[in-house]
Amino acid sequence: MGTAPDAGQLITMLLNIINAKRTIEIGVFTGYSLLLTALSIPDDGKIIAIDHNRGTYEIGLPVIKRAGVEHKINFIESDALPVEPFILITVLDKL
């Protein structure tokens, strides 16, 4: 399911308010909210993006590349639950 434009604006505003540098997105679909997140975080920011279907992510990938934010995204093709403990350990180690 896609993100509504007003929800996308809210995501962008919240990311800017908290000065987010690292995020996790579970359920990427075609990457609309992923793109908004990547555009909202600093150039050295990182996003872990998890989705079980790489095909839908690749639909939006040309737009992400054109926006110049692909380097911020680490896409993991997987169901979220098996990956979640690994991510929490990785994130907590870097805090």
N, C-alpha and C positions, 0 to 999 in steps of 0.2 A: 504494500500500500504506500502511496506517495504522501508527502508532507504538504499540507495546505500552505498557501503563501503567507497567511497571517501567523501560522505556527513557525514558519521559517524566519519571519521577522523577529518573533519572540526569541527563538534560539540564538539568532545573531546578536540581539540586544543583550541577552544574558551572558553570552560568551565574552562580549566586550566589557560588561560591567565587572565580571570577576577576573578579567585579564587571563583567560584560560590559555594554557600552552600545550597541554596534553589532554586528549579526550579519547573515549572509547565509544564507538557506535556499533550497536548490536542490531543487525537487520538493516542492510544497506539499500536493498532494492536497486534502483537505477542511479542512486547517488545524489539526489537533489539536496537533502539535508547534509550529506557528507561534503558536498561542494560548498554550501553555505558555511559549514564549520571550518573547512580548510581556508576559506577566504577571510574568516573572522579571527583566526589565530595568527600569531607572528610567523615570520618566515622560517624560524627555527623550531616551530611547533610540530607536534607529532600527533597523528590519529591512528589508533588501532581500529580497523573496520572489519567486522565479522559478518559473513553471510554464507549460507549454505549453497547459494547459487551464483557462481562467478559469471554466468551468462548475462544475468540482469545487470550486474555491476558493470560489465563491459559495454552495455548499451550507453551508459552515461560517461564512460571513461574518456572518449574524445573531448567532451566538454571540460572535464577535469584537467586534461592535458593542455587544452587551449587556454585555460585560465592560469596555467603555470603553477598549479598547486599539487601535482602528482607526487612530488618528493616528500610531502608531508604525510602521505597515506601509506600505512602498512596494511594491505588487505589480506585477510586470512579466510580461506574457503573452508568453512567448518560449521557444524551446529555450535551454538554458543555455549551450551552447558559443558561439553568436554574441554573447551578452551578457557572458560571462566576462571578456574583456580590458578592456571598458569599466568593469566593476565594480572590477577590480584597480587600474586607474588612478585611479578615483574614491576608493577606500579609501586607497590609498597617498598620494594628495594630501592627505588629511585627517589623516594621522598626524603 
